[in-house]
Amino acid sequence: MDRLPEVSVVVPTRFRPELVTRAVRSALAQTVGAIEVIVVIDGPDEPTSRALARITDARLRVVVVPAPGGAPNARNVGVRAARAPWTALLDDDDEWLPHKLAVQLDAARGAKTAMPVVASRLINRTPRADSVLPRRLPAPGEPVSEYLTVRRGLFYGDGFIQTSTIMAPTVLLRREPFTVGLRRMQELDWVLRAVHHEDIELVFAAEPLVIFHQDENRPRITLHSPWEGQLEWLRRSRHLVTPRAYAALIMSVISSMAAPTRSARVFGMLLREARRHGRPGAIDYLTFLQIWLIPPKLRASLRDRVLGRRRGQRPAAAPAVPAAAESSGDDGVLRLPAQADRSEELARDGARG
């Protein structure tokens, strides 16, 4: 009888054979050998099936969904097929560094609960530059929702979590599946619901373990989502976030989706929503105004100046972990307790920009 793997890797994909083969090879190259890689093809896709068939590693399994259902549904299908106690998620356009799973398994073994969600920093790679996200790790006792949503800078956030960094107990991913039909903030939605359980601990590995490819001429589908649907999701999820986080999400993430409407009615409605149900800070008001008043290209240029980015500015090797990592424990891993300030309820968008 085959030995069960330590980790199941779930990769949803559709019509991107070159990208998914790169992602799969990075998973199969992990220093942890006892893994299985489950690629879920979201609907019939012969080019992708043929490309994956050329990878002869027996640890690779391919599941074809009969009809397209979106990435969240494909992830859920992969999780249901997983055989390992841990499942790690990998988007088809990202890739892992070879020691990614080894570091996360070590972090899981050092967790205070049996059900940790283990995330990590990542290398954010664009044609212009590499940078490391998140810019800082959570502070002890900081509500997860505020860490992931509340900005400290006008043009960027500090907290970040992205699907390809997440490793979690398979039973947890089955208990809290991804929300089918949600087109943006999928990882935020899932993390919020996961950490709302008292037996869940969120753990961050301080070093970047994932290469997050953001080819600026290849928009991700998650960047094209009607703002009304995301606002409705946030209203349904208000019990999972603090009032401070609720206001931040309305005035930064939702507003960035709604601003192209140039509608005074939408502007006023979002401002009232943030004030009525949230607790905006000064930076939220400034962020809200600049999103609505400054054209997106100019805003991106200003952000790059603030962050010191220049075209072609890519280090030869992976960038060093920022000084914020020094806030972690002696083992380089920062942990958030299962009940991180339950008095306020708990997440933030891996919002880009």
N, C-alpha and C positions, 0 to 999 in steps of 0.2 A: 504494500500500500504506500502511495506517495506521501512524503512528509509534508505537512501543512506549511505554507509559507508564513513568515513573520509579518509581512506587510503585503497587502493587495494595493496595487496602483490602478486608479481608474482614470481613463483618458477619454473624454467625449470628443467627437470629431465629425466633420462633414465637408467633403469637397476640398480638402487641403492635404493631399497626400505627402507633399514634400515636407510640410511643417510637422505633421503628425509623426512621420518616420524619424525626424530629428528629435522630437519629444520622447518617443518610445526608446530610441537608442540611448538617450541620457538616463532614462529609468533603468534600462537593462545594464548600464555601466556602473550602477551603484556598488559601493564597497560591501553593502549588505547583499548577499547572494540569494538568501531564502525569500524571494519575492515572486509575485505573479503580477503581470501587467495585463489589465483588461481594457482593451480599446473598444469603446461603444460607438459604432458608426450610426449616426442619427438618420436612418433611412437608407435605402439602396444607393450605393456609391461604388461602382465598379473600379474606377481609378484608385481609390483609397484601398479597397480590398486587395487589388493586385499589388500595390506598393507594400502593404503589410505582409502579404504572402511571401515576399522576398526576404523577410526577416525570419531566419530559421530557428531562433531561440525557442526552446520548448516552454519557457516561462510566459510566452506571449499567448493570450487568448483574444479572439476577436468576436464580438457580438454585434450583429446587425439588427437594428430596430426596424420593424416592418414599415413604419411611416414616421416622418420627422415629428419630433415632439419637443425639440429645444434642448439646450445644454443641461438645464436642471433635471429634466426627465432622463436624459442619457446618463447623468451621474447617478441618479437613483437606480437605474437599471444595473449599472456596474456595481454599485454597492450591494445590491441584492445577490449578485453573482459572486461576490467576494468570499474567499475561504479563510482569510487571515484574520487574526484578532484586531489588527490595525489596518486602516485604509488611508492611503495618501492620495490626494487629488492633484492632477496635472492637466492644465489646459493644453490643447494641441499646439499652440503657438509659443509656448514657453519651454524651458529646459532646466534641468537640475544639475547642480554641481555634484561630483561623484560621491561625496561624503554626506549628502543631504539627509538620507534616511538614518545613517549611523548616528549623526548628531541628534536627530529628533528622538530616536529610540533611547539614547542615553538620557535625554531630557525627560522623557516619559517615565523612565525608571526612577528618576529623582523627584518626581512630582509628589505632592502631598495627598492626592486622591488617586483612586484606581481609574478614574475617567478623565484624564487630562486631554485638552485640545492643544496640540503643539503647533505653533506657527514659527515663522522665522523672518528675518530681514531678507531682502532681495536686491539684486542689481537691476535697476531700471535702465534699460538700454534703448536709446533712440538713435537715429542717424547722426545726431549732433553730439551726444555726450552720454556717459555713464554716470549714474548717481545711485546712492543707496537709500532705500526706503524700508521701513519708516525712518524718519529723521531722528526720532527718539523712541525709547521704550516706555511702556507705561510706568507711572510713578506708583509706589506702594499705596494701596487703598484707593487708587483712582478708578472711578466707575468706568467700565469698559466702553459704554456708550459715549462718554465724554472723551475718553482717550481717542476713539476712532472718529469723532466728529468735530470737536471744538477746535477751532483754529487759534494759533498764537501769532501767525503772520497774516498779512493782508491778502497775499496772492497764493498761499499754499497752506496745507494742513501738515500736522506733525505725525499723527497716528495713521496707521495703514495696515490692512490685512488683505491678502489676495489669495484666490483659490489655490493656486499652485504651491503655496507655502503650507497648506493645512494638512496635518495628519491627525486623525482622531480614531477613537475606538469604533470598530465597525458596528457594534450594537447601538452606539449613539447616533451614527449616521442613518441607521435604520429607524431608530426611534424618532429622530428629527430629520426627515428627508428635506432635500432642497425644494423650494416652492416652484412648482411648474407654472410657467407663464410669466414669471417675474424676469424682466429683461435687463434691468440694471440692479446694482447693489445686492447681487445674489449672495455673495459671501457675507456681507453685513447682515442681511436678513437671517442667514443660517447661524452665524455666530451669536447674534442677539438671542435667538431662541435656545441655542445650546447652553450658553452660560447662565440662562435664567433658571436652569436646574441647579439645585443646591449641591449636587454631587459632582459638578463639573468645575475643573480648574483650567484656566487659560495660561499657557506657558509659551514664552517667546525665547527662541534661540537668538543670541545677540549677533551672530555673524550672518552675512548674506549667503543663502544656500540655493537660491533660484535666480535664473536669468529671465527677467520679465521683458519680453520683446515688445516694444511699442513702435513699430514701423509707422511713421507718421503719414505715409501715403497709402497705408492699408488699414483703414478704420476698423475697429472691432465692432461687432454687431451691438455690443452693449452701449455704444455711444449714440445709438439711434433709438431712443425710447421716448414715447410721449410722456410729457411731464405729468399729465393728469393721472396716469396709472401709478406713477411713482408716489405722487402725493396721496393717493388713496391707500397705497401700501403703508405709507408712513402713518397715516391716521389710524389704520388698523393696528399698527405696532406701537402706538404711543405708550402702552403700558410697559414696554420693554426698555424705554429710554428715559433719561432724566429730562426735566424741562429745559435745562441748558442745552442738552444734546438735540432735543426736538427743534429748538429755535435755530441751532447751527445748521441742521440738515435742511430746514426750510430755506434759510437765507443764503446758503452756499450751494449745496448740491441740487436741490429742486429748482432754485432760481437759475442756476447755470443752464438747466434744460429749458426753462420757460422763457428766459430773457430774449431769445430770438423772435418771440411773438411781438415784441415791442408794444405790448398791450398795457395801457395804464390800469385797466380793470384787473388784469392778472397781477400786476405789480402791487396794487392795493390789497388784493385778496390774500396774497402770500404774506404781506407784511402784517395784516390783521391776524392771520392764522398763527404766525410766529409769536405775536404778542399775547394772543388770547390763551394759547395752550403751552407756550414755552417761556423761557426766561432769557431773552437776548442780552448779550453783552455789547460793549462798544465796538469790538472787532467785528461782531456779526452785522451791525448796522453799516459799518464801513465796507465790509465785504459785499453786502447786499447792494449798496449803491454803486460800487465799482463794477459789479457784474452787470447791472442794468444800464449803466451810463457809459462805460468804456467799451469800444468795439473789441470783439474777441481777439483779433490779431494784435492790436495794440496792447491788450491785457497780457497776452502770451509773451510779447516782447518785454514788457515791464517785469513780468515774473522772471524771465530769464536773466534780466539784469540784476534783479534782487538776489537770485540764487547763484549768480556768477557763471552762468552757462554761456558757452560760445560754440559756434559750429565747429565740428571736428574735434572738440575737446573730449577725447576719450583716452583714459590711461591705458598703458600697455598691458597691465594686469588688473585683476579685480580690485576695486577701490577698497581702501581700508575702512574698517568699521568706524563710524563717527564716535566722537567722545561721549555721546549720549549712552553708549553701551556701558560706560563705567558705572551707571546706576544699577546694573544688574548684580546678581550674587557672585560669589567667588567662582562658581562654575561657568560663568558667562551666560547664564539663563535667568531671565526675569520671570517671576510667577505672579499671577493674580489669583487671589484666593477664590474659592468657589462662591463665597457670599460677599464679593467685593462691594461693600456698602449697599446692602439690600434695602436700606431706608430710602434710597432713591431709585432703584431699578436701573436696569442696564442699558453701544456700538457704533461705529462710523463707517461710512463708505470708504472703500478703497478708492476714494474719489480722486480722479486724476486732475491735477492742477487746482 
